[in-house]
Amino acid sequence: MEIGAKQITNPQFEGVDSKDYPDFCDAFMVSCDIDGEEATEDQLEYINEFLLGDFWDEIYQSLIP
């Protein structure tokens, strides 16, 4: 499976806890779009395992109301 972080838009996260800053070890992506289409469960699993580190800024921003 080849997915690049630049293909991903509209990421939504859960498990984000400010106490985990800066590594957000409990955070995970629950939904996103890949090239404009909703990601499948398999794609989300891949993203959470291999690409989540590319989204630390977005995870941090999700803490700000």
N, C-alpha and C positions, 0 to 999 in steps of 0.2 A: 504494500500500500504506500503510495507516494502522495503525501499531503504536505504542503509547505505553509508556514505560518501566514504568509502573505495572501493565501487563498481564503483565509478564515475571516469572516465578518460576523458582527452581532453576537459576540461570545457572552454567555450567561454563566455565572459561577455560583456554587454553593460551598459551604464549609469554610467560608472566609472569616477569619478571626484576627482581629487587630493584634492580639497577643502573639500570634505566629509571625509577625513582621520580622525580618524581611523575607523569610523563605516560604511563608504560607503553606506549611506542610500538610494541612488538612483540606486545602482548597482543591476543587476540581471543577471542570467545565461540564455543565449539564446540557447545554445546547449551543448551537452556532450554525452558521451557514458556510458552506464550502462552495466557492464559485457560484454563489447565489441560490444554492439548494440546501435544504435542511440536512444536517449531518445525521448519519445513521448511528446506531449504538456502537457498532464496530469501529466507525470512524472516531467517535468520541473516546472510546477506549484507547485507541492509538494516540490521539491528541493528548489525553491525560497522561499516558505513559511516556511519550517521547517529546512533546512540544509544549507542555504547560509552562515550562520555564521562559518561553518567549512571550508570555502574557502576564508577567509579574506587574508591569505598570497598569494594565487593565484591571488586574485583581485588586491592586492597591486603590485605584480610582473607584472601584465598586464599594469601598468603605465610606466614601465621601458622599453625603446626601445631596 
